[in-house]
Amino acid sequence: MRKSRFTEEQIIKVLKEHAAGLSAGELCRKYGVSDATFYKWRSRYGGMEVSDARKLKALEDENRRLKKLLAESMLDASTLKEMLGKNF
């Protein structure tokens, strides 16, 4: 996955500027992002504070780690079932 040039804190700052009255087009030119990127940020981070974004990132990291653990355990279980089936 491509790493963003902007941190969550910077994205929230841009969105707060938009809420303060600057237009989306002006902000996109100022920060060098496309309209699509701006609206994606708004849908994901709209109404968040910096602490909320940090919590969201921590939860996403934990979710990613748990999914990896589940996939590894399912692989181990299927390997064991396959090995038991061949022995008998």
Secondary structure, DSSP 8 states (H G I E B T S, - for coil): ----SS-HHHHHHHHHHHHHT--HHHHHHHHT--HHHHHHHHHHHTT--HHHHHHHHHHHHHHHHHHHHHHHHHHHHHHHHHHHHHH-
